[in-house]
Amino acid sequence: MASENFYSRLVAWLKILLPLAALGILSSVVFFARDADDQRTIPFVTQEGGPDTPGERVTHPEYVGVTTDGAEITMRAEQVRPVEGNTELLDARNLRSTIRSGDGRAFDAASPEARIDLDAGVARFLGEVTVETSDGYTIISDNLDTRLDATWAESDGPVSGTAPFGTLDAGRFTYTAPAEGESLLIFNGGVKLIYRPRNRGGSE
């Protein structure tokens, strides 16, 4: 039931991009645009550029929700617009997502481009994806998939970065939270670690 409620809220939130649905969902919308033009016929939808760049889009949107496993999720973007011919797909520019799991860990992901698949319930970060965690990990990847309704993220290619104990490279990584216990960062596929102990008293 929680999953169904989350999906219903998410669909309602994103349907502000559809002109015919915009007026009917104002009471439940969570995804909104700042600096919208009050004189426009379609609330929260802005037109940028000239006649050669038509289309509906939301600028500076923000979404705040709770996943089915109790994590808080926040998503912000510079711009979101529907993919032509498919209202279940959205393209986002400069998307940033933060997941705060039940154990207090914050997982931040950002990329210059992303695609949100409403039918699959997945946001795919593209380009140079940067992941930072509150406990000291910084990870760089070419792509990252995150679920919209659960604490889960995964790259399907090589990653590199830094950790509290040094540097690391791996074939892929997964971030997840079991039903009970702490959230986990799992690296696999030819993991290479270089241990760099922190200085103590001026020496390693």
BELJO-V976668 format. One record per backbone hydrogen bond with DSSP energy under -0.5 kcal/mol. NH is the residue of the N-H (numbers start at 1). CO is the residue of the C=O. If there is no record, write none. Layout:
NH CO
NH CO
//
This chain:
5 1
6 2
7 3
8 4
9 5
10 6
11 7
12 8
13 9
14 10
15 11
16 13
17 14
18 15
19 17
21 18
22 18
23 19
24 21
25 21
25 22
26 23
28 25
29 25
32 30
32 62
34 59
34 60
36 33
38 36
40 37
43 41
45 42
46 44
46 57
48 46
53 50
58 80
60 78
62 32
63 75
65 73
67 71
68 149
70 67
72 100
73 65
74 98
75 63
76 96
77 61
78 93
79 93
80 58
81 91
83 86
83 89
86 83
89 86
90 116
91 81
92 114
93 79
94 112
95 111
96 76
97 109
98 74
99 107
100 72
100 98
101 99
101 105
104 101
107 99
108 106
108 132
109 97
110 130
111 95
113 126
114 92
115 124
116 90
117 115
117 122
118 88
118 116
119 88
121 117
122 117
123 146
124 115
125 123
125 144
126 113
127 142
129 127
129 141
130 110
131 139
132 108
133 137
134 106
136 133
138 162
139 131
140 160
141 129
142 158
144 125
145 154
146 123
147 152
148 121
152 150
153 175
154 145
155 173
159 170
160 140
161 168
162 138
163 166
166 163
167 194
168 161
169 192
170 159
171 188
171 189
172 188
174 186
175 153
176 184
177 151
178 182
184 176
186 174
186 184
187 185
188 172
192 169
194 167
195 193
196 165
200 203
203 200
//
